[in-house]
Amino acid sequence: MPNDLDTSSIEGFAARLEEIKRMRGYLMPHHGLLALTAPDLLAGYDACYSALTLGEREIPTRDKEFIWLGILAVREEYLATQHVTKFLDAGGSSEEVITATQLAAIARGVGSLSFAIQYWSAQVPEINGPDYYLDTLLKLTHGTPVQDSLLHLSMCAIHTSLQNWKALKWHLSWAYDMKIRESFIAEALTYSMFTGSIPFFIEGCEVWRSMIENGELDATQPFKLWASTDQSGPT
């Protein structure tokens, strides 16, 4: 089969690759492939990725990169290891990197905690539902620079990346109890889009929306409007 790609402007293609490298500081295999075969798709991808993680929104850079570390650790995704460097460059510590991996490990094992809550709490009253799980997290982060607000934002993103909807509900409730800004919660959830997957992100948004609609969260008026609007999607 003949090659139907337009290779008449190899210089232009090379320049495009250099521009991608200049913008990000690196090249990955899909960048070159999309630049060669689907430049419009690459442009859309770059715009989405840049808006998602390269630009500044509301969460401070150091906290944002900590959230990224938890997502990468729980998904065991090595392709975005540059976020470790970004976190350290933003003032993060090696201790916090370790804490992020430990939080990811707890998230992966949340089923065991839920099991104990369901079946062992009669014999051991200290295993008293979600508070028992939260106590496990707070013991881990006690004495570290990881504030409780960042803990909940991170775990919202981590559990979305794992489809742990029960635990996501817990952390959304605690985040509202702490009066964490809803825009911060929304931003944290978006970081699950690429590594955790867009379908997981969509499902996580629906979990949050349903909690607001059911009156489980004391949401602000704009978020109540979001929750009350029909978003059932195509049928």
C-alpha positions as CSV (number, residue, x, y, z in Angstrom):
1,M,0.0,0.0,0.0
2,P,1.5,3.4,-1.0
3,N,2.3,5.9,1.7
4,D,-0.4,8.6,1.5
5,L,1.2,11.0,4.0
6,D,2.3,14.3,2.7
7,T,6.0,14.4,3.4
8,S,6.7,17.3,1.1
9,S,7.4,19.6,4.0
10,I,9.8,17.5,6.2
11,E,11.3,20.8,7.4
12,G,7.9,21.9,8.6
13,F,7.3,18.6,10.4
14,A,10.7,18.9,12.1
15,A,9.9,22.4,13.1
16,R,6.6,21.3,14.6
17,L,8.4,18.6,16.7
18,E,10.9,21.2,18.0
19,E,8.0,23.5,18.9
20,I,6.4,20.7,20.9
21,K,9.7,20.0,22.7
22,R,10.2,23.7,23.4
23,M,6.8,24.1,24.9
24,R,6.9,21.0,27.1
25,G,10.6,20.4,27.5
26,Y,10.4,16.9,26.2
27,L,8.9,14.7,23.4
28,M,6.9,11.5,23.9
29,P,6.0,8.9,21.2
30,H,2.5,10.1,20.6
31,H,3.5,13.7,20.0
32,G,5.5,12.8,16.8
33,L,2.9,10.3,15.6
34,L,0.0,12.8,15.9
35,A,2.1,15.6,14.4
36,L,2.8,13.4,11.4
37,T,-0.7,11.8,11.0
38,A,-3.3,14.0,12.7
39,P,-2.0,17.6,13.4
40,D,-5.5,18.9,14.1
41,L,-5.9,16.2,16.8
42,L,-2.5,17.1,18.2
43,A,-3.5,20.7,18.4
44,G,-6.6,19.9,20.3
45,Y,-4.8,17.5,22.6
46,D,-2.1,20.1,23.3
47,A,-4.7,22.7,24.1
48,C,-6.5,20.4,26.5
49,Y,-3.3,19.2,28.2
50,S,-1.9,22.7,28.5
51,A,-5.2,24.0,30.1
52,L,-5.3,21.0,32.4
53,T,-1.9,20.9,33.8
54,L,0.6,23.4,32.4
55,G,-1.3,26.5,33.1
56,E,-2.1,27.9,36.6
57,R,-5.7,27.7,37.8
58,E,-6.6,27.9,41.5
59,I,-4.7,25.2,43.4
60,P,-1.1,26.3,44.2
61,T,1.5,24.5,42.1
62,R,3.0,22.6,45.0
63,D,-0.4,21.2,46.0
64,K,-1.4,20.5,42.4
65,E,1.8,18.4,41.8
66,F,1.1,16.5,45.1
67,I,-2.3,15.5,43.8
68,W,-0.7,14.4,40.5
69,L,1.8,12.2,42.5
70,G,-1.1,10.3,44.2
71,I,-2.9,9.7,40.9
72,L,0.3,8.5,39.2
73,A,1.2,6.2,42.1
74,V,-2.2,4.6,42.3
75,R,-2.3,4.1,38.6
76,E,1.4,2.9,38.6
77,E,2.0,5.3,35.7
78,Y,5.7,5.9,35.0
79,L,5.3,8.0,31.8
80,A,4.6,11.2,33.8
81,T,7.5,10.9,36.3
82,Q,8.3,14.6,35.5
83,H,5.7,15.5,38.0
84,V,8.0,14.3,40.8
85,T,10.6,16.8,39.6
86,K,7.9,19.5,39.3
87,F,6.7,18.8,42.9
88,L,10.3,19.0,44.3
89,D,11.0,22.2,42.3
90,A,7.8,23.7,43.7
91,G,9.1,23.2,47.2
92,G,7.9,19.7,48.0
93,S,9.9,17.3,50.0
94,S,11.0,13.7,49.5
95,E,8.9,12.9,52.7
96,E,5.8,14.1,50.9
97,V,6.5,12.1,47.8
98,I,6.6,9.0,50.1
99,T,3.4,10.2,51.7
100,A,1.7,10.4,48.3
101,T,2.6,6.8,47.5
102,Q,1.4,5.7,50.9
103,L,-2.0,7.4,50.4
104,A,-2.2,5.7,47.0
105,A,-1.5,2.3,48.7
106,I,-4.3,3.0,51.3
107,A,-6.7,3.9,48.4
108,R,-5.9,0.6,46.7
109,G,-6.6,-1.2,49.9
110,V,-9.8,0.6,50.8
111,G,-11.7,-2.5,50.1
112,S,-10.1,-4.2,53.1
113,L,-11.0,-1.2,55.3
114,S,-14.6,-1.4,54.1
115,F,-14.6,-5.1,54.8
116,A,-13.6,-4.5,58.4
117,I,-16.2,-1.8,58.8
118,Q,-18.9,-4.1,57.5
119,Y,-18.0,-7.4,59.3
120,W,-15.8,-6.6,62.3
121,S,-17.2,-3.5,63.8
122,A,-19.5,-5.5,66.1
123,Q,-16.5,-7.1,67.8
124,V,-14.3,-4.1,67.5
125,P,-16.4,-0.9,68.1
126,E,-13.4,1.3,67.2
127,I,-13.9,0.2,63.6
128,N,-16.8,2.7,63.3
129,G,-17.4,3.3,59.7
130,P,-15.8,6.0,57.6
131,D,-14.2,7.7,60.6
132,Y,-12.1,4.6,61.1
133,Y,-10.8,5.0,57.5
134,L,-10.2,8.7,58.0
135,D,-8.3,8.0,61.2
136,T,-5.9,5.8,59.2
137,L,-5.2,8.6,56.8
138,L,-4.8,11.3,59.5
139,K,-2.3,9.1,61.3
140,L,-0.3,8.8,58.1
141,T,-0.2,12.5,57.4
142,H,0.2,13.7,61.0
143,G,3.4,15.6,61.4
144,T,3.8,16.0,57.7
145,P,3.3,19.2,55.7
146,V,0.2,17.6,54.0
147,Q,-2.7,19.6,55.3
148,D,-6.2,18.0,55.8
149,S,-7.6,20.0,52.9
150,L,-4.9,18.8,50.5
151,L,-5.5,15.2,51.8
152,H,-9.1,15.3,50.9
153,L,-8.5,16.9,47.5
154,S,-5.8,14.3,46.7
155,M,-8.0,11.4,47.8
156,C,-10.9,12.7,45.7
157,A,-8.7,12.5,42.7
158,I,-7.1,9.2,43.6
159,H,-10.4,7.4,44.3
160,T,-11.9,8.8,41.1
161,S,-8.9,7.3,39.3
162,L,-9.8,3.9,40.8
163,Q,-13.6,4.1,40.6
164,N,-13.8,3.9,44.4
165,W,-17.1,5.7,44.5
166,K,-17.9,5.0,48.2
167,A,-14.6,6.5,49.3
168,L,-15.1,9.4,46.9
169,K,-18.4,10.2,48.6
170,W,-16.7,10.2,52.0
171,H,-14.0,12.6,50.9
172,L,-16.5,14.9,49.2
173,S,-18.5,15.1,52.4
174,W,-15.4,15.8,54.5
175,A,-14.3,18.4,51.9
176,Y,-17.6,20.2,52.3
177,D,-17.4,20.0,56.1
178,M,-14.1,21.7,55.8
179,K,-15.5,24.4,53.5
180,I,-13.0,23.6,50.8
181,R,-13.9,25.6,47.8
182,E,-15.9,23.7,45.2
183,S,-13.7,25.0,42.4
184,F,-10.7,23.4,44.2
185,I,-12.5,20.1,44.3
186,A,-13.4,20.4,40.6
187,E,-9.8,21.2,39.7
188,A,-8.5,18.2,41.7
189,L,-10.9,15.8,40.0
190,T,-9.9,17.0,36.5
191,Y,-6.3,15.8,37.1
192,S,-7.7,12.2,37.0
193,M,-8.8,12.8,33.3
194,F,-5.6,11.7,31.6
195,T,-4.0,9.1,33.8
196,G,-7.2,7.9,35.5
197,S,-9.2,8.1,32.3
198,I,-11.9,10.4,31.0
199,P,-14.7,7.8,31.6
200,F,-13.7,7.6,35.3
201,F,-13.7,11.4,35.5
202,I,-17.2,11.5,34.0
203,E,-18.4,8.9,36.6
204,G,-16.8,10.8,39.4
205,C,-18.5,14.0,38.3
206,E,-21.8,12.1,38.4
207,V,-21.2,10.8,41.9
208,W,-20.6,14.4,43.0
209,R,-23.6,15.8,41.1
210,S,-25.9,13.1,42.5
211,M,-24.8,13.9,46.1
212,I,-25.7,17.5,45.6
213,E,-29.0,16.7,43.9
214,N,-29.9,14.3,46.8
215,G,-29.2,17.0,49.4
216,E,-26.1,15.2,50.8
217,L,-23.9,18.2,50.3
218,D,-24.5,21.9,51.1
219,A,-23.5,23.1,47.7
220,T,-23.4,26.7,46.5
221,Q,-26.1,27.9,44.2
222,P,-24.1,27.5,40.9
223,F,-23.3,23.9,41.8
224,K,-26.9,23.2,42.8
225,L,-27.9,24.5,39.3
226,W,-25.3,22.2,37.7
227,A,-26.6,19.2,39.8
228,S,-30.3,19.9,39.0
229,T,-29.8,20.2,35.2
230,D,-30.6,17.0,33.2
231,Q,-27.3,15.5,32.3
232,S,-28.4,12.0,31.4
233,G,-26.5,12.0,28.1
234,P,-27.4,10.2,24.9
235,T,-29.9,7.4,25.0
